[in-house]
């Protein structure tokens, strides 16, 4: 199901990027002719993003009809994220930003429910123009995240892999983060953003959380 959500997300966004590129290409070319030099240095920006958080490396115990344990299965429950981004360009190629976000709903896997109360991230990144109106970027930083975990029927054999997950999940609240993305300038200083990367890794449970997001950014 997780793979289906990711495929659906990119299937929906990539055609939109292509259509938007064709629609706004002529307008951007005309704008570049009128303003051939556009400098992003010292500009600031805000963005609103929505997406999914994919919780990987959660193992569920497999139990047969007789109640015997037959093995474990890797699962990746997902939840929806909303994120506010505030940042600025410190040069023509480099930027820094701060992000504040929260989980919109909870992620469930069997009897386990995971929630994200909030997260705060700081990144430093590099962006590179692929065309006059499409840029690629990558960024690296760290995230502080607060959430929770609730396990029903903890004594059940099928939940033995979940028993070590603390109620204040993730137990390691700070983690290194990274992102890769594309932005498409729709009109002057307004961008469509599509990105993905790792939000955090819990060093206690080894759960990796990967985010896949899209939204809009405005620079000023």
N, C-alpha and C positions, 0 to 999 in steps of 0.2 A: 504493500500500500504506500509506503514511503517513496519508493521509486516511482510509483505512478504519480504522486503529487509533484515530485521534482520534474518529471517529464512533462506534466501538464503545465507547470509554471513556465518552463522554458519554451514549450510549444506555443504558449499564449503570447509570450513577450518577444520572441525572435521575429515572427512575422510582423508584429507591430513595429519593431525597429526597422525592418526592411521597408515597410510601407511609409513610415515617417521619413526615412532617408530619401525616398523618391519624392515625397510631397514637399519637403523643405529644402531639398538640394538646390533648386534654382534660386530660392529666396536667399539662402546662405551665400551662394556664389555672388549674387548681386550685392549683398551686404559686404562681402569681402572686397569687392571691387571698389565700393564706396569708402570702406574703412580697411585698407589692406593690412594694417598693423594693429593687432589687438593684444594688449598686454594684460595678463591675469595677475601679475605680481602686485601685492598689496591689496588685492580684492578679497572680500569675505563672502561667505555663503551660508545658507540654511537649507535644510532638506527634510522632507518627510518621507519615510520609507515604511513599507509593509512587506512581510515575507513569512517564511517558515523556519523553525529551528528543528533540526534533525538530530535527535539524541542517539548516538551510535554506541555500540559495544555493550548494550544491556543484554544480559543473558537470561533466558527463561529456562527453567528446568522442565524437561519433557517427561511426562508420567503416562504409562499405559493404562488400560482399563482395569487392570488388577492393582493399580496403585504403586507399581514398581517404577523406579527412576530409570529411564532409558537413555538419557543424555541431556544436552543443553542446546538451545537455539539462540543465535544472535538476533536481536530485534532493534528496531530504530523508530520508536514512537516520535511523533512530531507535534509541535504546537505552533500557534500563530504569534508573530511578533509585530510590534509597532515601535518605530524608532525616530527620534528627533536628532538631527545632526547640525552642529554649528562648527564652522571651520574657517580657515583662511589660507591664502597662497603666500608663502614666504619667499618664493622666487618663481621664475617662469616654469620650473619643473617640479618644485617641492611644495608640499602642503602639510598642515597639521589640522587635526579636528578632534572634537569632543562629541561623544554620543551618549544619549540617555534613552533607554527603552524599557519595555515591559512585555510580559506575555499576555496576549489577549484571551487565550483559553489555556486549558491544561492538556498535558500529554498523558495518555493512558496506555498501559501495556498489561493486560490481564487484570490482576488485583492491584497493580501499582499505578499511582497517580503522581505526576511530577508537575510542579508549577514554578513559574519564574515571576517573582515579585517585581524586581527591577534589575537593570544592569547599567553600568557606566563604563564607557570605553574611551581611551585616548590613543590616537594613531598619529604616526608620521608616515607620509607617503610620497610617491613619485608618480607623476602623470605625464603621458606622452601623446602628442597629437597624431592620430592615424590619418585623418583628413582635416579639412578646414573646420568640420563640425562634429567629428567623432574623436573622442579621446579614450585611451586605455590607461588604467591606473592600478597600482598595487600599494598596499600599505600594511604596516606592522606596528603593533602596540601591545597594550595590555587591557584587561577587563576585570572589573569587580562585579560580582554577580551574587544576588541573594534570591533564594527560592526555597522550595519545600518538597518533601516526599511523604506520601501517605500510602501505607500498605495494608490492605484488608487481608484477613486470614493469614497472618504471618506464619502460623504453625503448619500450614499446608505444604506438602512436599514440593509442589510445583513452584512455590515461592522461595525456596531455600537460597537461590542466587540473589534475591532482593533483600534478604534480611540484614545484610551489612550496610545497606544504603541508609545514611542518617536522615532523620526527619528534617534537618536544616540543610538538605542537599542544595548545592554541592558543598561538601565539607571544606574543600580548598576554595575559598571565595575569590582568589586572584589567579589569573591565568594569562599566558601570552596569547595574543590574537593576531589574525592576519586576514586580509581581504584582497580579492582581485575583481576588477569591474570595468565596465564601459559606460561612458556618458555620451549622449547625443544632444546637441544643441538644437532645440526646436525653434526658438526665437532668440533674440539677443538676450544673453545672460540667463536663459531658462533652459534647463537640461532634463532629459529623461535618463534615469540611472538604472542599471542592471548589474548586480554584483553577487558574489558568493565567497565564502571562506569560513574559517574556524573562529567561533566566538570564544569558546573556552574548552579546557580539558581538566577534568577533576582528577588530580593526582592520587586521590585515595581510592576511588572506584574505577579509574581509567575510562570513564565515560567521556566521549568526544561529542561536542555539540557544534554542528555546522549550520550556518545561516545562509539562506538564499533569499535575496530581497530585491525589490524594485520600487521606484518612486520618482519624485521630482526634486530638483535642486535649483535654487535661485541665487545668483551671484550679484554682489553690489559693491 
